[in-house]
Amino acid sequence: MATVDVTVMGAGVLGLACGYACAARGAKVRVVEWSHPGAGASGTPVGALSPHVPERWNDKKAFQLDSLLMGDAFWGGVEQVSGMSTGYGRVGRYQPIPDEAALERAHARGVEAETLWQGRAVWQVVAMATAGAFAPNSPTGLLIHDTLSARIAPRAACDALAAAIVALGGEVSCGAEGPIEGRVIWATGYPGLAMLSAELGQQVGSGVKGQAAILAHDAPNAPQIYANGVLIVAHGNGTVAVGSTSERAFDDPYSTDAQLDEVIARARAVCPALERAEVIERWAGVRPRAKTIAPMLGHWPGRAGHFVANGGFKIGIGLAPKVGQVMADLVLEGRADDIPESFRVEASL
């Protein structure tokens, strides 16, 4: 291809979103990936795009809100350019309400959401009896239902982003280490956090292992569920994904064990519709967690023309549309106005 303007190191969802955003603005983009799109943490089957609770507002929650609200247009654009499905759907989410104190908090958060969510989504209390066959068990018979949450098929989304970059005149080079040309965005997951830590002489982040599973159950339009520490996400292909663990210490990043068995058991207890669903895949991977527990976005200290987009941890896929936008602003135009101070690389130093 012609001289590369931007090289993206890493074909996880954040790297691909950055590459897509740059290519959509006319930049010549090369994505370099050692394996395949979504080979790392972005290969999770879960795909829950969910907001933090609408209270104690801060820059992180505001950034997340913007990104989730961008979801329809962003993922729809990726599908149009690539001709491939991402599995995206704004299906909402159910959460059980265990007691009167939780019910009071739910109502208060609903009032906060009316303002904080700009009237574009709601956080409300509904009766479990009205929620359909996929409803989770709730001790009070009541559920929180938010209409901001969405779902995506992460592996399909990575493949579609890669195809969209190619359709826009870019290149996705898998099984490669280079070449590296132009401005460089490092989106290399938890190994990238280790490399950055070693270069800067201090720990800026680490990896947290997660395990998840895919079950055979057809509920294509069902809201996702969060209950008893378990995420349950129904996809449009006759499957439901459940996850995940958070393991700070681990020997094998890619092995599954009894911890996943417990997640599956809890998911079945929460959602009776899954009681007899067959487990068709078990997955494990390591999510990059920055020291601040917020994404790290900005200049790589001491490396002119090099940038970092890493540390998405549990919410990286949901942040991808907005991360792509602000990183394209920074890399192509030198503007960092919309990157929160708490997200900047310096915040982890």
One Martini backbone bead per residue (centre of mass of N, CA, C, O) as a GRO file, in nm:
protein
  349
    1MET     BB    1   0.103   0.031   0.005
    2ALA     BB    2   0.103   0.322   0.082
    3THR     BB    3   0.208   0.532   0.282
    4VAL     BB    4   0.199   0.523   0.618
    5ASP     BB    5   0.036   0.700   0.877
    6VAL     BB    6  -0.085   0.446   1.052
    7THR     BB    7   0.010   0.235   1.319
    8VAL     BB    8  -0.136  -0.060   1.456
    9MET     BB    9  -0.082  -0.229   1.759
   10GLY     BB   10  -0.331  -0.433   1.744
   11ALA     BB   11  -0.648  -0.649   1.709
   12GLY     BB   12  -0.830  -0.528   1.894
   13VAL     BB   13  -1.090  -0.327   1.956
   14LEU     BB   14  -0.925  -0.067   2.006
   15GLY     BB   15  -0.733  -0.077   1.765
   16LEU     BB   16  -0.954  -0.102   1.545
   17ALA     BB   17  -1.107   0.157   1.616
   18CYS     BB   18  -0.871   0.344   1.557
   19GLY     BB   19  -0.822   0.257   1.264
   20TYR     BB   20  -1.106   0.322   1.159
   21ALA     BB   21  -1.115   0.624   1.235
   22CYS     BB   22  -0.869   0.701   1.060
   23ALA     BB   23  -0.967   0.587   0.786
   24ALA     BB   24  -1.236   0.761   0.777
   25ARG     BB   25  -1.028   1.028   0.748
   26GLY     BB   26  -0.795   0.916   0.522
   27ALA     BB   27  -0.601   0.730   0.640
   28LYS     BB   28  -0.323   0.529   0.632
   29VAL     BB   29  -0.364   0.190   0.744
   30ARG     BB   30  -0.191  -0.027   0.979
   31VAL     BB   31  -0.240  -0.353   1.109
   32VAL     BB   32  -0.072  -0.527   1.375
   33GLU     BB   33  -0.075  -0.892   1.420
   34TRP     BB   34   0.026  -1.195   1.562
   35SER     BB   35  -0.257  -1.331   1.479
   36HIS     BB   36  -0.578  -1.223   1.533
   37PRO     BB   37  -0.865  -1.095   1.552
   38GLY     BB   38  -0.933  -1.122   1.888
   39ALA     BB   39  -0.701  -1.294   2.044
   40GLY     BB   40  -0.762  -1.176   2.308
   41ALA     BB   41  -0.986  -1.027   2.509
   42SER     BB   42  -1.173  -0.976   2.244
   43GLY     BB   43  -1.259  -1.301   2.244
   44THR     BB   44  -1.490  -1.279   2.399
   45PRO     BB   45  -1.834  -1.393   2.424
   46VAL     BB   46  -2.007  -1.178   2.568
   47GLY     BB   47  -2.076  -0.854   2.506
   48ALA     BB   48  -2.115  -0.626   2.732
   49LEU     BB   49  -2.295  -0.308   2.710
   50SER     BB   50  -2.250  -0.120   3.006
   51PRO     BB   51  -2.340   0.080   3.259
   52HIS     BB   52  -2.305   0.266   3.503
   53VAL     BB   53  -2.432   0.406   3.754
   54PRO     BB   54  -2.657   0.692   3.798
   55GLU     BB   55  -2.402   0.820   3.985
   56ARG     BB   56  -2.146   0.983   4.079
   57TRP     BB   57  -2.036   1.170   3.870
   58ASN     BB   58  -1.798   1.136   3.592
   59ASP     BB   59  -1.578   1.113   3.335
   60LYS     BB   60  -1.609   0.810   3.288
   61LYS     BB   61  -1.923   0.802   3.267
   62ALA     BB   62  -1.946   1.010   3.038
   63PHE     BB   63  -1.779   0.859   2.828
   64GLN     BB   64  -1.948   0.601   2.829
   65LEU     BB   65  -2.211   0.727   2.742
   66ASP     BB   66  -2.120   0.834   2.471
   67SER     BB   67  -2.038   0.556   2.356
   68LEU     BB   68  -2.312   0.410   2.382
   69LEU     BB   69  -2.468   0.625   2.207
   70MET     BB   70  -2.279   0.556   1.948
   71GLY     BB   71  -2.338   0.257   1.870
   72ASP     BB   72  -2.538   0.256   1.636
   73ALA     BB   73  -2.362   0.422   1.435
   74PHE     BB   74  -2.094   0.274   1.452
   75TRP     BB   75  -2.179  -0.027   1.399
   76GLY     BB   76  -2.341   0.038   1.147
   77GLY     BB   77  -2.098   0.145   0.985
   78VAL     BB   78  -1.927  -0.110   0.992
   79GLU     BB   79  -2.136  -0.288   0.845
   80GLN     BB   80  -2.153  -0.123   0.585
   81VAL     BB   81  -1.849  -0.130   0.503
   82SER     BB   82  -1.802  -0.454   0.543
   83GLY     BB   83  -2.065  -0.654   0.525
   84MET     BB   84  -2.084  -0.718   0.843
   85SER     BB   85  -2.149  -0.857   1.136
   86THR     BB   86  -2.151  -0.766   1.503
   87GLY     BB   87  -2.409  -0.826   1.698
   88TYR     BB   88  -2.563  -0.573   1.741
   89GLY     BB   89  -2.772  -0.461   2.032
   90ARG     BB   90  -3.026  -0.268   2.193
   91VAL     BB   91  -3.160  -0.459   2.468
   92GLY     BB   92  -3.071  -0.423   2.745
   93ARG     BB   93  -3.134  -0.464   3.114
   94TYR     BB   94  -3.129  -0.693   3.391
   95GLN     BB   95  -3.193  -0.650   3.756
   96PRO     BB   96  -3.219  -0.756   4.052
   97ILE     BB   97  -3.424  -0.701   4.352
   98PRO     BB   98  -3.364  -0.804   4.681
   99ASP     BB   99  -3.469  -0.530   4.834
  100GLU     BB  100  -3.570  -0.236   4.976
  101ALA     BB  101  -3.300  -0.086   4.951
  102ALA     BB  102  -3.262  -0.145   4.647
  103LEU     BB  103  -3.524  -0.009   4.557
  104GLU     BB  104  -3.453   0.276   4.649
  105ARG     BB  105  -3.203   0.303   4.470
  106ALA     BB  106  -3.339   0.254   4.198
  107HIS     BB  107  -3.523   0.504   4.205
  108ALA     BB  108  -3.298   0.716   4.238
  109ARG     BB  109  -3.147   0.641   3.973
  110GLY     BB  110  -3.381   0.706   3.785
  111VAL     BB  111  -3.374   1.008   3.839
  112GLU     BB  112  -3.082   1.058   3.751
  113ALA     BB  113  -3.111   0.950   3.455
  114GLU     BB  114  -3.293   1.173   3.340
  115THR     BB  115  -3.038   1.362   3.327
  116LEU     BB  116  -2.766   1.208   3.263
  117TRP     BB  117  -2.908   1.057   2.995
  118GLN     BB  118  -3.067   1.283   2.823
  119GLY     BB  119  -3.333   1.111   2.743
  120ARG     BB  120  -3.198   0.832   2.589
  121ALA     BB  121  -3.255   0.677   2.864
  122VAL     BB  122  -3.355   0.421   3.103
  123TRP     BB  123  -3.423   0.377   3.464
  124GLN     BB  124  -3.620   0.102   3.584
  125VAL     BB  125  -3.905  -0.041   3.735
  126VAL     BB  126  -4.003  -0.388   3.713
  127ALA     BB  127  -4.182  -0.665   3.658
  128MET     BB  128  -4.103  -0.991   3.630
  129ALA     BB  129  -4.376  -1.083   3.488
  130THR     BB  130  -4.303  -0.881   3.222
  131ALA     BB  131  -4.007  -1.012   3.113
  132GLY     BB  132  -4.027  -1.306   3.057
  133ALA     BB  133  -3.852  -1.609   3.009
  134PHE     BB  134  -3.556  -1.448   3.063
  135ALA     BB  135  -3.593  -1.387   3.345
  136PRO     BB  136  -3.484  -1.318   3.645
  137ASN     BB  137  -3.451  -1.380   3.955
  138SER     BB  138  -3.654  -1.222   4.229
  139PRO     BB  139  -3.731  -1.166   4.556
  140THR     BB  140  -3.940  -0.912   4.483
  141GLY     BB  141  -4.035  -0.919   4.167
  142LEU     BB  142  -3.807  -0.715   4.079
  143LEU     BB  143  -3.662  -0.488   3.826
  144ILE     BB  144  -3.404  -0.365   3.652
  145HIS     BB  145  -3.444  -0.141   3.363
  146ASP     BB  146  -3.227  -0.076   3.097
  147THR     BB  147  -3.185   0.107   2.768
  148LEU     BB  148  -2.858   0.128   2.723
  149SER     BB  149  -2.795  -0.145   2.688
  150ALA     BB  150  -2.584  -0.381   2.512
  151ARG     BB  151  -2.483  -0.593   2.238
  152ILE     BB  152  -2.204  -0.809   2.133
  153ALA     BB  153  -1.986  -0.974   1.899
  154PRO     BB  154  -1.660  -0.960   1.936
  155ARG     BB  155  -1.547  -1.128   1.700
  156ALA     BB  156  -1.722  -1.006   1.477
  157ALA     BB  157  -1.636  -0.711   1.530
  158CYS     BB  158  -1.336  -0.748   1.461
  159ASP     BB  159  -1.376  -0.851   1.173
  160ALA     BB  160  -1.535  -0.601   1.073
  161LEU     BB  161  -1.320  -0.388   1.132
  162ALA     BB  162  -1.102  -0.508   0.952
  163ALA     BB  163  -1.271  -0.495   0.688
  164ALA     BB  164  -1.317  -0.187   0.695
  165ILE     BB  165  -1.024  -0.101   0.670
  166VAL     BB  166  -0.980  -0.233   0.395
  167ALA     BB  167  -1.215  -0.083   0.246
  168LEU     BB  168  -1.049   0.201   0.320
  169GLY     BB  169  -0.732   0.112   0.234
  170GLY     BB  170  -0.617  -0.082   0.428
  171GLU     BB  171  -0.429  -0.289   0.671
  172VAL     BB  172  -0.417  -0.641   0.786
  173SER     BB  173  -0.145  -0.785   0.969
  174CYS     BB  174  -0.102  -1.118   1.023
  175GLY     BB  175   0.163  -1.272   1.173
  176ALA     BB  176   0.313  -1.001   1.273
  177GLU     BB  177   0.565  -0.723   1.359
  178GLY     BB  178   0.537  -0.575   1.077
  179PRO     BB  179   0.571  -0.277   0.977
  180ILE     BB  180   0.671   0.051   1.106
  181GLU     BB  181   0.474   0.344   1.040
  182GLY     BB  182   0.451   0.639   1.137
  183ARG     BB  183   0.214   0.657   1.341
  184VAL     BB  184   0.175   0.501   1.674
  185ILE     BB  185  -0.048   0.250   1.804
  186TRP     BB  186  -0.076   0.102   2.127
  187ALA     BB  187  -0.288  -0.213   2.139
  188THR     BB  188  -0.152  -0.478   2.342
  189GLY     BB  189  -0.250  -0.512   2.610
  190TYR     BB  190  -0.103  -0.670   2.871
  191PRO     BB  191   0.180  -0.679   2.733
  192GLY     BB  192   0.188  -0.367   2.695
  193LEU     BB  193   0.189  -0.293   2.995
  194ALA     BB  194   0.456  -0.436   3.054
  195MET     BB  195   0.629  -0.272   2.855
  196LEU     BB  196   0.568   0.007   2.974
  197SER     BB  197   0.666  -0.051   3.260
  198ALA     BB  198   0.962  -0.119   3.186
  199GLU     BB  199   1.030   0.156   3.046
  200LEU     BB  200   0.931   0.340   3.307
  201GLY     BB  201   0.988   0.188   3.593
  202GLN     BB  202   0.669   0.117   3.633
  203GLN     BB  203   0.356   0.033   3.738
  204VAL     BB  204   0.060   0.067   3.509
  205GLY     BB  205  -0.018  -0.248   3.492
  206SER     BB  206  -0.233  -0.539   3.422
  207GLY     BB  207  -0.361  -0.868   3.448
  208VAL     BB  208  -0.700  -1.012   3.412
  209LYS     BB  209  -0.862  -1.291   3.446
  210GLY     BB  210  -1.109  -1.460   3.234
  211GLN     BB  211  -1.419  -1.645   3.234
  212ALA     BB  212  -1.618  -1.826   2.984
  213ALA     BB  213  -1.939  -1.907   2.817
  214ILE     BB  214  -2.123  -2.116   2.585
  215LEU     BB  215  -2.470  -2.146   2.519
  216ALA     BB  216  -2.751  -2.332   2.416
  217HIS     BB  217  -2.970  -2.058   2.333
  218ASP     BB  218  -3.281  -1.906   2.223
  219ALA     BB  219  -3.265  -1.527   2.270
  220PRO     BB  220  -3.219  -1.271   2.060
  221ASN     BB  221  -3.399  -1.021   2.228
  222ALA     BB  222  -3.278  -1.032   2.498
  223PRO     BB  223  -3.188  -0.911   2.771
  224GLN     BB  224  -2.954  -0.861   2.967
  225ILE     BB  225  -2.775  -0.996   3.260
  226TYR     BB  226  -2.731  -0.888   3.612
  227ALA     BB  227  -2.629  -1.139   3.858
  228ASN     BB  228  -2.445  -1.255   4.104
  229GLY     BB  229  -2.180  -1.168   3.926
  230VAL     BB  230  -2.334  -1.223   3.645
  231LEU     BB  231  -2.317  -1.255   3.298
  232ILE     BB  232  -2.594  -1.239   3.055
  233VAL     BB  233  -2.580  -1.306   2.691
  234ALA     BB  234  -2.781  -1.274   2.425
  235HIS     BB  235  -2.773  -1.393   2.101
  236GLY     BB  236  -2.846  -1.414   1.739
  237ASN     BB  237  -2.728  -1.748   1.723
  238GLY     BB  238  -2.838  -1.940   1.968
  239THR     BB  239  -2.686  -1.794   2.209
  240VAL     BB  240  -2.522  -1.787   2.541
  241ALA     BB  241  -2.337  -1.577   2.747
  242VAL     BB  242  -2.106  -1.638   3.026
  243GLY     BB  243  -1.985  -1.420   3.295
  244SER     BB  244  -1.700  -1.352   3.500
  245THR     BB  245  -1.396  -1.361   3.604
  246SER     BB  246  -1.143  -1.235   3.861
  247GLU     BB  247  -0.790  -1.288   3.809
  248ARG     BB  248  -0.483  -1.194   3.944
  249ALA     BB  249  -0.403  -1.501   3.971
  250PHE     BB  250  -0.204  -1.702   3.734
  251ASP     BB  251  -0.073  -1.954   3.513
  252ASP     BB  252  -0.306  -1.985   3.285
  253PRO     BB  253  -0.465  -1.780   3.059
  254TYR     BB  254  -0.628  -2.037   2.880
  255SER     BB  255  -0.767  -2.172   3.121
  256THR     BB  256  -1.012  -2.381   3.259
  257ASP     BB  257  -1.235  -2.422   3.550
  258ALA     BB  258  -1.421  -2.431   3.839
  259GLN     BB  259  -1.494  -2.130   3.819
  260LEU     BB  260  -1.674  -2.168   3.568
  261ASP     BB  261  -1.873  -2.367   3.685
  262GLU     BB  262  -1.986  -2.158   3.887
  263VAL     BB  263  -2.091  -1.954   3.683
  264ILE     BB  264  -2.290  -2.144   3.543
  265ALA     BB  265  -2.455  -2.212   3.796
  266ARG     BB  266  -2.542  -1.919   3.856
  267ALA     BB  267  -2.683  -1.865   3.587
  268ARG     BB  268  -2.901  -2.089   3.624
  269ALA     BB  269  -3.018  -1.974   3.888
  270VAL     BB  270  -3.098  -1.694   3.771
  271CYS     BB  271  -3.174  -1.850   3.480
  272PRO     BB  272  -3.390  -2.098   3.412
  273ALA     BB  273  -3.364  -2.117   3.093
  274LEU     BB  274  -3.053  -2.253   3.141
  275GLU     BB  275  -3.064  -2.531   3.286
  276ARG     BB  276  -3.035  -2.717   2.990
  277ALA     BB  277  -2.799  -2.584   2.867
  278GLU     BB  278  -2.547  -2.626   2.655
  279VAL     BB  279  -2.205  -2.650   2.657
  280ILE     BB  280  -1.993  -2.530   2.373
  281GLU     BB  281  -1.796  -2.320   2.535
  282ARG     BB  282  -1.468  -2.243   2.662
  283TRP     BB  283  -1.316  -1.944   2.814
  284ALA     BB  284  -0.991  -1.766   2.816
  285GLY     BB  285  -0.848  -1.451   2.948
  286VAL     BB  286  -0.672  -1.127   2.935
  287ARG     BB  287  -0.718  -0.826   3.093
  288PRO     BB  288  -0.649  -0.490   3.075
  289ARG     BB  289  -0.521  -0.315   3.375
  290ALA     BB  290  -0.503  -0.023   3.492
  291LYS     BB  291  -0.421   0.147   3.773
  292THR     BB  292  -0.693   0.336   3.744
  293ILE     BB  293  -0.928   0.170   3.593
  294ALA     BB  294  -0.859   0.315   3.326
  295PRO     BB  295  -0.794   0.411   3.042
  296MET     BB  296  -0.510   0.446   2.820
  297LEU     BB  297  -0.463   0.776   2.675
  298GLY     BB  298  -0.189   0.863   2.457
  299HIS     BB  299   0.119   0.938   2.503
  300TRP     BB  300   0.431   0.806   2.479
  301PRO     BB  301   0.674   0.833   2.687
  302GLY     BB  302   0.959   0.925   2.490
  303ARG     BB  303   0.778   0.877   2.213
  304ALA     BB  304   0.768   0.999   1.926
  305GLY     BB  305   0.466   0.921   1.762
  306HIS     BB  306   0.355   0.768   2.018
  307PHE     BB  307   0.077   0.559   2.134
  308VAL     BB  308  -0.194   0.492   2.372
  309ALA     BB  309  -0.439   0.202   2.377
  310ASN     BB  310  -0.541   0.096   2.694
  311GLY     BB  311  -0.713  -0.060   2.959
  312GLY     BB  312  -1.027  -0.157   2.928
  313PHE     BB  313  -1.106  -0.417   3.049
  314LYS     BB  314  -1.450  -0.449   3.107
  315ILE     BB  315  -1.522  -0.172   2.899
  316GLY     BB  316  -1.382  -0.156   2.614
  317ILE     BB  317  -1.606  -0.214   2.404
  318GLY     BB  318  -1.794   0.022   2.491
  319LEU     BB  319  -1.552   0.245   2.432
  320ALA     BB  320  -1.459   0.226   2.130
  321PRO     BB  321  -1.596   0.461   1.977
  322LYS     BB  322  -1.463   0.693   2.151
  323VAL     BB  323  -1.168   0.609   2.132
  324GLY     BB  324  -1.140   0.638   1.829
  325GLN     BB  325  -1.204   0.938   1.817
  326VAL     BB  326  -0.984   1.056   2.019
  327MET     BB  327  -0.737   0.925   1.875
  328ALA     BB  328  -0.774   1.062   1.603
  329ASP     BB  329  -0.747   1.346   1.710
  330LEU     BB  330  -0.458   1.309   1.819
  331VAL     BB  331  -0.298   1.176   1.578
  332LEU     BB  332  -0.407   1.373   1.335
  333GLU     BB  333  -0.457   1.672   1.517
  334GLY     BB  334  -0.350   1.708   1.828
  335ARG     BB  335  -0.614   1.635   2.001
  336ALA     BB  336  -0.720   1.613   2.374
  337ASP     BB  337  -0.995   1.730   2.488
  338ASP     BB  338  -1.168   1.432   2.519
  339ILE     BB  339  -0.956   1.343   2.731
  340PRO     BB  340  -0.947   1.245   3.026
  341GLU     BB  341  -0.734   1.281   3.280
  342SER     BB  342  -0.777   0.980   3.393
  343PHE     BB  343  -0.681   0.854   3.096
  344ARG     BB  344  -0.409   0.943   3.102
  345VAL     BB  345  -0.097   0.827   3.120
  346GLU     BB  346  -0.005   1.009   3.362
  347ALA     BB  347  -0.211   0.887   3.576
  348SER     BB  348  -0.017   0.612   3.603
  349LEU     BB  349   0.262   0.759   3.726
   0.00000   0.00000   0.00000
